Amino acid sequence: MIEFSNVSLIYPNSINTVLEDLSFTVAEGEFVLVIGATGLGKSSLLRLINGLVPHHTGGILAGEVSVDGTSTRSVKPGALAHLVGIVGQNPLNGFVTDTVEEELAFGLEALNFPPDVMRKRVEEVLDLMSLAALRSRSITSLSGGEQQRVAIGSALVMHPKVLVLDEPTSALDPIAAEEVLSILQRLVHDLSLTVIVAEHRLERVIHFADRIIYIQANGETKIGTPQEILKDSEIAPPIVHLARALDLPEVALSVREMRRATQPFREKLLKIDVVTGSKFEGTGKELVKIKKLSLSYENSEVLHDISLNIHEGEIVAIMGRNGAGKSSLLRSMVGIVTTYEGQIEIDGRAPNNLKAADRSRLIGFIPQEPSDLLYGQSVGQECTQADKDNRVLPGTTLELLQKLVPGISPSTHPRDLSEGQRLALALSVVLSAKPNLLVLDEPTRGLDYSAKASLINQLRGHTVVLATHDVELVAEFATRVIFIAEGEIVADGSTIDVLLSSPAFAPQIAKVMSPSPWLTVNDVIKVVGTSL
């Protein structure tokens, strides 16, 4: 179905190849996972499949890429629309209509499908992607996860033979992510759809993959089964790192396999007396005070009677399903939304009454779309301007960026960065100001495990409020978790208490080691090293 023959790719003004002499074949009905560090070329590989690279992006391409016998050199991407469906990292950039139903129908209208066929396909996708309740909603009013489901549905409605997805679960809660990936797997098995997925959250997708393409820093690639690649890969989900730490003979790809492999260890761990977590009580100064906060959009209440206090030094994760109200809570907290009822105070001041300069020193905010914060013509210009605005030493912002994601050239335009690199740049701009409070909305979209570890190191010592679906990040980093459902707080406590009480939002290690109360690989290593 897909064939790469001696493919090499280099972009203008770059001194390193993105891909080097890559050859592989993907058969019909295969589920292939593309992995690699942030910014190494995963998105470029996906865009080669439908010709976006190099037809729209430029660059020098050597070798040959063909899909179902058609060379991507000989046709423009539009000529492959019936054959290849593609969902980018940022779905909002690909929408062209106003409502969900119109967006699903747009591609079919562009290719002059009969009205009866269009109606049938749209209804099928609405049901398949659980979008029926949203069919008349404005796309701009949807949450990031809901927008991602619409984007996937817009690709599936065309009945492509190949579906290419770039970070398809990055904005989805764990349950929605599992549903989407299960749908894709069913299409692979029932309809022989060929699926190529680039994903950083390997814990979600690894057990669905038939093969892995691992892009490395030197432009070379490794291709093999998940067991072959993950055996010694630096990029791996928590259960693989746990298998290595416990010196298990084989790599397990699912929680079920790992529980079977670790049964002797778990039996020993049950004999250890462990004190579980309790409700976290902040000890620093009260920094955030929210009292009876309610908020409505278009006569629909998205937040209802929210009351909470956050103290200095706390790292608070706001969790919940897509559309629960997490982003609305953060936007109200930082003063972007002003039409709420109730009271919000940050360090004793109402954020919606602050001047811009005072707000930036008090609150650092990263929205779901970090590009909204970037306006310079190069990375270097962004960093230099941030140094001036934040009144810090020259080079401070760029130094932060290199710690988060090394290797970004200061001359690169921000729009030419990957989603993860743009996020890291926006984070660096905000962090260099050293605000009293950091408010982050999905701060790990597009970041690999190494970049996430660097982010955690940079954020330690700050007071942080983050909305996220990344349960592994929460397990490693957060001191407190607030769970929101239908705009109301339904759980508020220490990370270990809240995560262990939720099977859907529990991290991999918690599921593997249950009923022992551990969340991360390091938790288990400490116990194994001292008690077994």
N, C-alpha and C positions, 0 to 999 in steps of 0.2 A: 504493500500500500504506500509506504513512504521509503524513499531510498536516498541516502546521502553518500556521494562518491567523492572521496578526497577533497572535502570541503574545508576551505580556510577563509577567514573573514577578518578584515581590518578596517577600522573606521578612519575617516579623514582626520588628520592632525594627531593620530595616535601612533605610538611607537611599538605597541604590543598587539599581537593578533588576539582576537576574541576567541576564535576557534582555529585549531591547527590540524590539517590533514585528517578530518573526521569522516569516517565511513561506517555506516550501519544501515540495517534494513528493519523496518517495523512492519510486521504482518497485519493483515486484517484482523480486527477483533482483539488487539493487544492493548494492554494498559501499561504505559511506560511513564516512569517518574524521572524527572530531571532535577538533579540536586547540585549544589555548589554554593560557595560563599557569596555574600551580597556583592552585586556588581560585576560578576565574572563572565556573564554572557548567557544566562539561562533564557532571558527574554529574547535575546537576539536569535538563539537557536529556534525558539518557537516561531518567531516572525519569519524566519527563513522558510518555514513550511508552507505559508500561504503567500510568500513573495513580498511581504511588507519590507523585508530586508532583501536586497538593497534598493528596490524600486522606489520606496518612499523615504528611506532613511539615508541613502547614499552608502558609500563604502565600497571596498574592493572585494569581490567575491570570486574565489577560485574553486573549481570543482563543479559538481552538478547536484542539484536537488530536484527530485521528481516526486509527484504525488499521483497515485493511480495512473502512472504512465505519462503524466503531463509534466514537462519541465517548467519550473517556476521562472526560469529565465525568459521563456518564450511568451508568457502571458502575464498580464497585470493582475494584482490581487483580486479585483472585481470579477475577473473571469473564473476565479476559483471559489466564489462565494457559495455556490451550490454544493461544493465538494468539501470545503474546509470551513468549519465554524471556529472562530477565535474569540476568547474572552480575555481582555487585558487585565493588568494589575489594578487599574483605576477605572471601574465600570462607568463612572459619571462622564468620563471623557468620550465615551462611545455612544451615548444616548443622543437621539436626534428629535424625539417627539416629547410631548408633555405628560402623557399618562401611561400607565403600565400596559393597558390593552393596545393602545396605539403603537407603543414601542415593539411589542411582540408581533404586530401585524406589519410593521414597516418593511422589513426585508422581503416578505412575501409580496407586498404591493409593488416594490421596486422591480421584482421579477415577473410581474403581471400574472400571478396565480389567480385562478377563478375564485370568486367570492365564497362559494360553498366549501372549497378546499381550505381557504384561509380561515374561515370560521371554525372548521373542525380542528385544524392544527392548533389554533390559538387556545381553544377550549382544552385540548389535550395537555398543552404545556401549562396552562393555568392550574390544572389539577396536579400534574406531575411535580411542579415546583412549589406547590402549596401557596399559589398566588391569587386564588379566586377571590379572596376577601379584599385584595388590594387592587383589583382590576381597574377601578375608576380613580384610583389615587394619583395625585401628581407625583412624578418621579422625584422631584426635589423635596417632597415632604417625607420621603421614605428614609429609614435608617440605612447606614452603610451596608449592613448585612442584607436587608431587603433589596437594595439596589443590586447587590451582587447576584441574588437569585434571579432578578429580572434580566440581568445581562446573560446569565447562563441560559435562561429560557429563550431569549432572543436568538441565541445560537442554535439551540435544539429545535426550534420551530422550523428551521430550514431543512431538517432531516439530513444533515451532512454525513459523509462517510468517515470524516476525521474531525474530532473535536479537540481543540488546543486550548488549554486553560493555564493562565498565569496567576498563581496564588489564589485559587478559587475559594479557599476557606478562610482567608486572612481576616475577613470582617464578619465571619459567622460564629455564632455561639456553638459549643460542642455538639449539641443535639442537632442543630440545623446543618452543621458540617457533616456529621455522620449520615444524615438523610441525603444530602446532595451527593456525597461520595458513593453511597449505596445505590442511588439512582443511576449514577454513571456506571457502576459495576454491572448493574442489571442490564443496561443498554449494551455494554460490552458483551455480556454472555448471551443475551436474548436476540440482539440485532446485529452482532458483530461490528459494532461501532468501534473505531480505533481512537483511543484517548491518549493524549500526551499532556502531562501535568507537570508544571514547575511549582514546587512547594517547599517552604522552609519548615513548616510544622510537621515534621516527618511522623510524629507519634499519631497523627490523624490518618495518614494516607498509606503508610508503608505496607500494611497488610493487604492492600488492594492491588499493589503493583506486581506485574509479571517480570519486568526488568527495570533496571536503573541506569541512567546515563549520568555519570558523575563528572562535572566540569571542574577542572583543577586550575590553580593560579597561573600555570605556565601555558594555558591554552590547550593543553592536552586533555583527553577524556578517557574515562574507564567505563566500560559497559559490561553488565553482567546481571545475574539474579540478585535480589535483595540480600540474600545470605552471603553471596560472594563479595559484594561491594561493601556491606556494612561490617564485615569481619574485621577490617582494619581502617575503616574510614574515620577521619576526624569528625565529620559531620554525621551524627547519629542521634536517634531519639533516646530518652532516658532509659528505657528497658534494655537497650543495647549496651549502654554504659554500665548498667547494673550487672548485666551478664559478664562483662569484662572484669568488673570489680570483684565479682564472686568467682572468677576464673572458671566459668561454665564452658563446657566443650563446644557448644553450638550457640548460634545467635538466634534468639527468639524474636518473632516479628509481631506477636500479639500478646495481650495480657493473659489469655488462656494458656498459650504455650509457655509463657514465663512462669506462671503459677505452677505448672506441672514441673518445670525444671528446678524451681526453688523450693519445692515441698520440704525437703530435709532441713533447709535453712529456716523456713518458717516455723517448723515444729520446734526447733531449738529456741527461736525468738519468742515463742509463746510463753516460755518458762521465765523470761526476763520481766521483772517488775518495772513497768514504764508509767510515768506520770503523764497523762494527756494534757492538752492545753486547756486553758480556761479563758473566759472573756477578757479581752485586752483592755486595760485601763490606761489611757494616756497620762503621762506624768509631767509633761512640759506645760508651757503657757498655752491657754486656749487661743488658737489661731483662727479657726473657722467656727462660726456659730450660725446655724440655720434653724429657723423656727417656723413651723406650720407653712412650709413652702408648697404652693399649688400653682400649676401652670397649664394653660389650655391653648391648643392650636385649632383653628377652624371649628370651634365649638366642641372639640374633643379634648378631654382632660388627659394630659400626659404625665403630670406629677400631682400627687394628692397628699397633702398634709405631711410633708417630709420634715422631720426634725432630727438634727444630729450636731454633734460637736466634734471637732478635730483639733488635737493638741500638737504642739511643736514636736518634731521628731517622728511622728507617726507616718507610716507608709500605708495608705488606705486604698484598697482595690474595690472599685464599684463593678459588680458583676450582675449578670442577668441575661435573659434571652434577647434576641434582636427586637428592637422596638419597645423595650421595657421602659425607656426614659433616661438611660444613662447619660447620653450626650446632652440632653436637655438640662439635666441636673448640672453638668459641668459648665455649660454655656451660661446658665443662670448664676452659677457661683463666681464666674470671672467677669460678669457685668455685660456680656454680649446681649443676653435676653433681659429685657427690663419690664416686661408686661406681667410679671408674676404677682401672686398674692403671698403675703408673709414677710419674713425678715431674713436678710442675709448680711452677715458682717464678716469681713476679713481683717483681722487685727484691729477690731473695733470700728472699722469704716465700711460703709456700703459701697461695694465695687462699682455699681452703676453710676455713682456720683463722683468717682475719681477722675482726675485729668489723665490723659494718655500716658504722660511721663511717670506720674505717680503709680499708675496701675502696672506699668511694665516693671518697675522696681519692686512692687509688692507681689505681683502675680506673674508667673511665667506660664503661658498657655500654648499648647500644641494641639491644633484641631485635627480631625480625621484626615483633612487634606492639607498636609504641611506646605504644599506649594503656595498656599494662600499667604504665607509669611515671606515668600522669596520674590524679590523684584530686581535683583542685580543682574548684570550681563555675564558674570562669571562667578565661580565659587570664591575666588580671591576677593572680588569686589564685595560680595556678601559678607565675608568674614571681616574685611577691613572696615566696612560701614558699621557692622555690629560692634567692633572694638570701640569705634568713636561714640556710637549711641549709648553703649553701656559703660563708657568711661573706664575701660580697662586697658592694660598694656597691649601695644600692637602685637599681633600674632597669637593672642590668647584664644580667640574663637577657632582659628585654623588648627591650633594645637589640640583643642578639644575634639574637633572633627577627625583628626588623624588617629586619635585614641579610639574613637568609636568605629570608624571604618577607614583603615589605612589605605593609602595608595591613590586617593582622589587628587587629580591635578588641579591646582588653583585656577588654571586657564579654562577649565571646562565650564560650559554654560549649565546652570542648574537644571534646565529643561532636558539636557542630555544625560542626566544622571538617572539611575534606576530609582524605583519608588523607595527602596530601602536607603539608598544614598541620599535622596532628597530629605527623607525623614531625619537622617543623622545630621544633615546640614542645618535643618530647622531647629533641631534639639541643641546643637552647638551654639546657634545664635541666641537662643533663649537662656541656656545654661550659663553663658559667659556673663550675664547680668547678675547672677547670683540672687534671684528673687527669693522672698521669704517663703513663698508657696509655689510649688510646681503642680500644674494641672495638665494631665496628658490624656488625650483621647486616642485609644488604640496605638500606643507608642511603639509596638514591635512589628507592625505590618511591614513586610519586606526585609526584615532583619534575620540573618542566620543565627545559629546558636552562639557563635563566638561574638558577634556584634551585640547580642542580647546580654551576654556576660559583661562586656565592656560598658554597656548602658547601665547595668545594675551597679557596677563599680562607681560610675560617675554620679549616680543618683543617691548613693548612700550618704547619710548625714543631712539630706534635705528633708523637708516636709513635703510629701508627695501624695496627690490624689490622682488615681489613674482609672479610667474605664477600659476594661479589656476583656477579651474572651480567651486570652492566653493563660490557661490554668497552670502551665508549667512555670511561667514567669511569676504568677501570684504565689505559687508554692515556694519559690526560691527567694522572693523579695519582700512580699507584703507582710506587715505585722497585723493587719486587721482587714477583714472583708465585710463589705456591705452588699447584700443581695437585694436587687430590686425586681419586682414583678408588677406589671400593670401600673407603674408609676408610684408604687408604695414600697417601703422597706419591709421585707419579710424576714431578714436575718441580718444580724450585726454582731460580730464577735471576732475572736482571734482567728487567724488564718486556718490553723489546724482544726478548730472546732467546726467552722463553717464548711470547709472543703471536705472533711471526712463525713459530714452529715449529708452530703449531696453526691449520690452515685454518678450523676450526669456530669458534674463539674469537678469531680475528684481527679487529681493528676495520676499519671500512669503508675508511679511507684506506690501510691496509696492503694490502688486497685490490686496491684501484684502482692503487696505485703499484708493486706487486710487479713485478720483484724488488728494487726500491730499498727500503732498510730504513727506512721512515718510518711512524709510527703516527698522527699527528694533522695537522690542517690547518696548524697553526703550524710543524710540522716542514718541510712542503713550502714554505710561504711563505718561510721563512728561506733555503732553498736557491735558490728561484726568484729571490728578491730580490738574492742575492749572487753567483750563478753563471751566470744565464741572461740 
